[in-house]
Amino acid sequence: MSKKAFDKIAAGLTEAIAVTRGESKPAKLHIPAEIDVRAVRKKTGLSQADFAATYGFTLSQICDWEQRRFRPLGAMRAYLMVIDSHPAEILDMLREQARRQRAA
């Protein structure tokens, strides 16, 4: 192994340890390859149709994701992660944006 490769691995391990200890933030956001859309939706207490309408998805997207025919791609997974963590706040932001657009 070259010195350069070793140094990169060592730097990555040092960063990982610091993040784990809470001493620093990760360099980039980790978006998981898979997300349980049904669990995210159920946490909100909404039906498939209501979840889709509330958060800007199509009903067919929700059905396909929940039945694992397709999986949400990168940005959609990130959006679903945020909905999972802060569903009410996201809904408030969407409503505020809609209100601003109507007022414009």
VOGUPA-350566 format. One line per field, with one value per residue: residue number from 0; residue in three letters; x, y, z of N, C-alpha, C, O in turn. Coordinates in steps of 0.05 Angstrom, whole numbers, plus 5000, padded with zeros to 4 digits. Last residue first. Example, Ala and Ser with C-alpha at 12.3 -4.5 7.8 and 13.67 -1.06 7.14 Angstrom:
k <- c(1; 0)
r <- c(Ser; Ala)
n_x <- c(5257; 5264)
n_y <- c(4955; 4886)
n_z <- c(5142; 5156)
ca_x <- c(5273; 5246)
ca_y <- c(4979; 4910)
ca_z <- c(5143; 5156)
c_x <- c(5258; 5264)
c_y <- c(5001; 4934)
c_z <- c(5157; 5156)
o_x <- c(5268; 5285)
o_y <- c(5023; 4934)
o_z <- c(5161; 5169)
//
This chain:
k <- c(103; 102; 101; 100; 99; 98; 97; 96; 95; 94; 93; 92; 91; 90; 89; 88; 87; 86; 85; 84; 83; 82; 81; 80; 79; 78; 77; 76; 75; 74; 73; 72; 71; 70; 69; 68; 67; 66; 65; 64; 63; 62; 61; 60; 59; 58; 57; 56; 55; 54; 53; 52; 51; 50; 49; 48; 47; 46; 45; 44; 43; 42; 41; 40; 39; 38; 37; 36; 35; 34; 33; 32; 31; 30; 29; 28; 27; 26; 25; 24; 23; 22; 21; 20; 19; 18; 17; 16; 15; 14; 13; 12; 11; 10; 9; 8; 7; 6; 5; 4; 3; 2; 1; 0)
r <- c(Ala; Ala; Arg; Gln; Arg; Arg; Ala; Gln; Glu; Arg; Leu; Met; Asp; Leu; Ile; Glu; Ala; Pro; His; Ser; Asp; Ile; Val; Met; Leu; Tyr; Ala; Arg; Met; Ala; Gly; Leu; Pro; Arg; Phe; Arg; Arg; Gln; Glu; Trp; Asp; Cys; Ile; Gln; Ser; Leu; Thr; Phe; Gly; Tyr; Thr; Ala; Ala; Phe; Asp; Ala; Gln; Ser; Leu; Gly; Thr; Lys; Lys; Arg; Val; Ala; Arg; Val; Asp; Ile; Glu; Ala; Pro; Ile; His; Leu; Lys; Ala; Pro; Lys; Ser; Glu; Gly; Arg; Thr; Val; Ala; Ile; Ala; Glu; Thr; Leu; Gly; Ala; Ala; Ile; Lys; Asp; Phe; Ala; Lys; Lys; Ser; Met)
n_x <- c(4029; 3996; 4008; 4060; 4051; 4023; 4062; 4098; 4067; 4061; 4114; 4124; 4087; 4109; 4158; 4138; 4115; 4160; 4218; 4237; 4210; 4223; 4278; 4274; 4249; 4291; 4327; 4298; 4297; 4351; 4359; 4296; 4256; 4247; 4194; 4168; 4155; 4110; 4125; 4136; 4085; 4055; 4082; 4074; 4018; 4008; 4065; 4080; 4072; 4053; 3997; 3990; 4015; 3984; 3934; 3944; 3959; 3941; 3980; 4013; 4067; 4083; 4069; 4111; 4155; 4140; 4138; 4192; 4249; 4303; 4369; 4417; 4417; 4460; 4499; 4530; 4599; 4631; 4597; 4623; 4658; 4651; 4623; 4647; 4638; 4671; 4721; 4722; 4721; 4770; 4805; 4791; 4809; 4864; 4877; 4866; 4904; 4952; 4951; 4957; 5009; 5041; 5011; 5017)
n_y <- c(5718; 5688; 5636; 5632; 5634; 5586; 5549; 5558; 5541; 5487; 5470; 5481; 5445; 5397; 5399; 5396; 5346; 5310; 5300; 5248; 5236; 5280; 5268; 5220; 5238; 5269; 5227; 5199; 5238; 5240; 5181; 5147; 5095; 5036; 4991; 4952; 4954; 4973; 5025; 5044; 5040; 5074; 5123; 5130; 5132; 5181; 5225; 5276; 5317; 5310; 5303; 5264; 5219; 5216; 5204; 5154; 5123; 5158; 5176; 5173; 5179; 5127; 5109; 5132; 5103; 5051; 5054; 5063; 5052; 5056; 5044; 5071; 5132; 5184; 5223; 5283; 5294; 5297; 5298; 5341; 5324; 5297; 5251; 5204; 5197; 5237; 5217; 5169; 5190; 5217; 5173; 5146; 5184; 5185; 5132; 5134; 5172; 5146; 5101; 5127; 5149; 5103; 5044; 4976)
n_z <- c(4916; 4946; 4930; 4949; 5004; 5010; 4996; 5038; 5081; 5069; 5073; 5128; 5152; 5134; 5162; 5214; 5216; 5206; 5216; 5202; 5155; 5123; 5117; 5088; 5042; 5021; 5010; 4972; 4932; 4918; 4902; 4891; 4919; 4880; 4859; 4885; 4939; 4958; 4968; 4917; 4892; 4926; 4917; 4861; 4858; 4882; 4881; 4931; 4967; 5018; 5012; 4973; 4999; 5045; 5023; 4998; 5043; 5104; 5161; 5204; 5203; 5205; 5155; 5124; 5144; 5132; 5075; 5063; 5086; 5042; 5020; 5022; 5061; 5058; 5097; 5080; 5095; 5140; 5204; 5256; 5317; 5364; 5371; 5364; 5309; 5289; 5304; 5275; 5223; 5221; 5225; 5178; 5140; 5151; 5137; 5082; 5067; 5081; 5047; 4998; 5005; 5011; 4983; 5000)
ca_x <- c(4046; 3996; 3981; 4055; 4067; 4010; 4038; 4107; 4076; 4037; 4100; 4139; 4085; 4082; 4158; 4153; 4098; 4136; 4204; 4247; 4210; 4195; 4270; 4288; 4234; 4266; 4335; 4305; 4271; 4338; 4374; 4323; 4261; 4256; 4215; 4171; 4183; 4109; 4118; 4157; 4108; 4048; 4080; 4101; 4032; 3999; 4041; 4086; 4079; 4081; 4008; 3979; 4024; 4012; 3937; 3934; 3977; 3937; 3966; 3985; 4051; 4091; 4053; 4083; 4155; 4144; 4114; 4172; 4223; 4287; 4342; 4408; 4417; 4433; 4496; 4506; 4576; 4637; 4607; 4601; 4655; 4670; 4608; 4650; 4626; 4642; 4713; 4723; 4699; 4745; 4806; 4787; 4781; 4848; 4881; 4851; 4876; 4945; 4950; 4933; 4986; 5039; 5027; 5000)
ca_y <- c(5732; 5716; 5647; 5631; 5655; 5611; 5550; 5563; 5569; 5504; 5467; 5495; 5474; 5404; 5398; 5420; 5370; 5311; 5325; 5262; 5217; 5276; 5292; 5220; 5220; 5282; 5249; 5186; 5229; 5264; 5198; 5154; 5124; 5049; 5011; 4949; 4949; 4946; 5008; 5043; 5025; 5046; 5112; 5128; 5109; 5157; 5214; 5252; 5323; 5315; 5322; 5291; 5229; 5220; 5229; 5177; 5126; 5137; 5182; 5166; 5203; 5144; 5100; 5140; 5133; 5059; 5048; 5084; 5038; 5069; 5035; 5060; 5103; 5177; 5195; 5270; 5294; 5313; 5284; 5332; 5338; 5319; 5276; 5215; 5179; 5239; 5243; 5168; 5172; 5232; 5195; 5134; 5176; 5209; 5141; 5115; 5176; 5171; 5097; 5112; 5166; 5122; 5068; 5000)
ca_z <- c(4896; 4952; 4924; 4920; 4991; 5017; 4980; 5011; 5080; 5070; 5048; 5107; 5157; 5126; 5133; 5206; 5220; 5189; 5222; 5226; 5177; 5131; 5131; 5114; 5060; 5028; 5029; 4998; 4944; 4930; 4921; 4884; 4915; 4905; 4854; 4856; 4931; 4949; 4991; 4937; 4881; 4922; 4944; 4873; 4846; 4895; 4868; 4915; 4939; 5015; 5032; 4969; 4972; 5047; 5038; 4982; 5020; 5083; 5137; 5208; 5200; 5228; 5178; 5121; 5145; 5160; 5090; 5058; 5090; 5062; 5023; 4996; 5058; 5050; 5089; 5090; 5077; 5117; 5180; 5239; 5292; 5364; 5372; 5391; 5329; 5285; 5314; 5304; 5232; 5218; 5245; 5204; 5141; 5155; 5165; 5100; 5062; 5094; 5076; 5003; 5000; 5034; 4982; 5000)
c_x <- c(4031; 4012; 3980; 4028; 4062; 4025; 4024; 4082; 4084; 4045; 4075; 4125; 4100; 4078; 4130; 4154; 4113; 4120; 4179; 4229; 4218; 4194; 4241; 4280; 4248; 4250; 4309; 4312; 4277; 4311; 4359; 4334; 4290; 4260; 4224; 4193; 4186; 4136; 4117; 4150; 4131; 4072; 4074; 4100; 4061; 4014; 4033; 4062; 4088; 4091; 4036; 3992; 4015; 4023; 3967; 3939; 3969; 3957; 3962; 3968; 4022; 4075; 4059; 4066; 4126; 4144; 4117; 4146; 4201; 4259; 4328; 4379; 4407; 4432; 4466; 4505; 4554; 4614; 4611; 4612; 4631; 4669; 4626; 4634; 4626; 4628; 4682; 4713; 4699; 4722; 4780; 4787; 4774; 4818; 4864; 4853; 4859; 4916; 4941; 4929; 4960; 5014; 5022; 5018)
c_y <- c(5739; 5732; 5677; 5642; 5655; 5634; 5577; 5566; 5576; 5533; 5486; 5493; 5490; 5434; 5407; 5421; 5394; 5336; 5328; 5285; 5230; 5257; 5290; 5245; 5218; 5264; 5263; 5207; 5215; 5256; 5221; 5174; 5129; 5078; 5022; 4968; 4942; 4937; 4979; 5024; 5023; 5030; 5082; 5114; 5107; 5133; 5188; 5244; 5299; 5317; 5329; 5311; 5258; 5232; 5236; 5203; 5151; 5142; 5158; 5171; 5198; 5170; 5117; 5133; 5143; 5089; 5056; 5079; 5059; 5056; 5051; 5052; 5094; 5147; 5191; 5241; 5277; 5315; 5303; 5317; 5326; 5335; 5301; 5242; 5190; 5221; 5246; 5194; 5171; 5215; 5211; 5154; 5163; 5203; 5166; 5124; 5159; 5178; 5123; 5108; 5152; 5140; 5086; 5024)
c_z <- c(4871; 4930; 4928; 4913; 4961; 5004; 4985; 4992; 5051; 5068; 5047; 5080; 5135; 5130; 5122; 5175; 5210; 5192; 5205; 5235; 5203; 5155; 5140; 5131; 5087; 5048; 5039; 5018; 4971; 4944; 4934; 4904; 4909; 4900; 4881; 4846; 4901; 4937; 4983; 4959; 4902; 4913; 4942; 4900; 4856; 4884; 4884; 4899; 4923; 4986; 5026; 4988; 4968; 5021; 5041; 4997; 5004; 5061; 5119; 5184; 5206; 5227; 5203; 5145; 5144; 5163; 5120; 5074; 5087; 5063; 5045; 4997; 5031; 5046; 5083; 5079; 5089; 5098; 5157; 5215; 5276; 5338; 5371; 5393; 5357; 5306; 5312; 5316; 5262; 5229; 5245; 5227; 5168; 5157; 5170; 5129; 5080; 5090; 5090; 5033; 5006; 5030; 5006; 5000)
o_x <- c(4042; 4007; 3966; 4024; 4060; 4012; 4014; 4082; 4078; 4032; 4070; 4125; 4090; 4067; 4128; 4152; 4100; 4111; 4177; 4226; 4207; 4179; 4234; 4276; 4234; 4239; 4307; 4305; 4262; 4304; 4356; 4319; 4308; 4268; 4211; 4207; 4204; 4138; 4122; 4167; 4143; 4078; 4087; 4116; 4071; 4021; 4050; 4040; 4102; 4115; 4043; 3998; 4031; 4038; 3974; 3948; 3986; 3970; 3979; 3943; 4007; 4069; 4041; 4051; 4118; 4133; 4098; 4134; 4193; 4248; 4341; 4365; 4391; 4446; 4449; 4510; 4559; 4610; 4598; 4635; 4620; 4678; 4617; 4631; 4607; 4608; 4670; 4698; 4677; 4705; 4769; 4770; 4753; 4804; 4852; 4833; 4839; 4903; 4925; 4907; 4942; 5000; 5002; 5038)
o_y <- c(5750; 5756; 5691; 5655; 5677; 5652; 5589; 5583; 5598; 5549; 5498; 5513; 5510; 5447; 5423; 5443; 5412; 5348; 5347; 5290; 5224; 5262; 5298; 5242; 5215; 5274; 5268; 5204; 5218; 5268; 5221; 5184; 5117; 5086; 5017; 4962; 4927; 4915; 4961; 5008; 5002; 5008; 5066; 5096; 5085; 5114; 5176; 5256; 5303; 5319; 5353; 5334; 5275; 5251; 5259; 5223; 5168; 5163; 5139; 5171; 5217; 5182; 5123; 5150; 5160; 5099; 5067; 5098; 5072; 5050; 5059; 5053; 5108; 5137; 5194; 5236; 5259; 5336; 5323; 5322; 5305; 5358; 5323; 5252; 5186; 5230; 5257; 5194; 5171; 5226; 5217; 5153; 5168; 5215; 5169; 5124; 5168; 5188; 5122; 5110; 5164; 5146; 5083; 5026)
o_z <- c(4852; 4927; 4914; 4892; 4949; 4993; 4967; 4975; 5042; 5054; 5027; 5065; 5125; 5112; 5103; 5164; 5198; 5172; 5190; 5259; 5224; 5174; 5163; 5155; 5107; 5068; 5063; 5042; 4990; 4964; 4958; 4922; 4922; 4877; 4901; 4828; 4894; 4926; 4999; 4968; 4904; 4923; 4956; 4906; 4859; 4899; 4896; 4903; 4903; 4981; 5029; 4979; 4960; 5021; 5039; 4984; 4997; 5060; 5119; 5186; 5211; 5248; 5219; 5155; 5159; 5183; 5131; 5084; 5107; 5042; 5065; 4976; 5018; 5027; 5100; 5056; 5105; 5085; 5155; 5207; 5283; 5337; 5378; 5415; 5372; 5318; 5329; 5335; 5275; 5244; 5266; 5245; 5179; 5173; 5192; 5143; 5091; 5108; 5108; 5044; 5018; 5049; 5020; 5014)
//
